[in-house]
Amino acid sequence: MLNSATAPDDSRRTDSGLDIDALKIVADGINALREPARATILVTHYQRLLDYVQPDYVTCWPAAASSRAAGPELAKELEARGYEWFGGRA
């Protein structure tokens, strides 16, 4: 597992530009590392990744002045409604 403090910037954006097969491979790797004693922070703009890696908790920061945290349903709501309803940028 990469240490984000020392990892090159591009290595922290694993889901960027992946096709569906590669996205599944990445998700399988993330899921293989999941365990109760390990916390994982996954930053993504892709709902599809969250279809394969079921989050326990979702936090959204569409604008610097606002945020919202909820369960995985928040990611699906953002996918369906976009950021405008949330008060963020479109």
DAWO-V760348 format. One record per residue. PHI is phi in degrees with one decimal (NA if undefined). PSI is psi as a letter, one per 20 degrees, with the letter a starting at -180 (999 if undefined). Layout:
BEGIN
PHI_PSI / PHI_PSI
END
This chain:
BEGIN
NA_p / -75.7_q / -90.3_o / -62.6_h / -72.5_h / -114.8_i / -72.8_q / -59.6_q / -55.1_g / -68.6_h / -75.8_i / -88.3_i / -113.7_l / -60.5_h / -84.9_i / -72.4_p / 79.5_j / -82.6_q / -79.6_r / -62.0_h / -66.9_g / -67.5_h / -61.8_h / -64.4_h / -63.6_g / -61.1_g / -61.6_g / -60.9_h / -65.0_g / -63.8_g / -62.8_h / -65.6_h / -87.1_i / -70.2_p / -161.7_q / -57.6_h / -86.2_j / -121.5_p / -95.9_p / -127.9_p / -108.4_o / -115.8_o / -106.2_p / -152.9_q / -108.6_j / -108.6_o / -59.4_h / -57.0_h / -62.2_h / -72.6_i / -71.5_h / -97.9_h / -116.1_n / -69.0_o / -75.3_q / -84.8_h / -152.0_q / -126.7_p / -124.9_p / -124.6_p / -125.6_m / -73.9_h / -142.1_q / -59.8_h / -90.0_i / -136.4_q / -154.4_r / -150.7_p / -125.7_q / -163.3_a / -79.7_a / -60.2_i / -63.8_h / -62.5_g / -62.1_g / -67.8_h / -66.2_g / -62.3_g / -61.7_g / -76.3_h / -109.0_i / 79.4_a / -87.3_h / -58.7_g / -61.8_h / -84.7_i / 96.9_j / -94.1_a / -76.7_q / -79.3_999
END
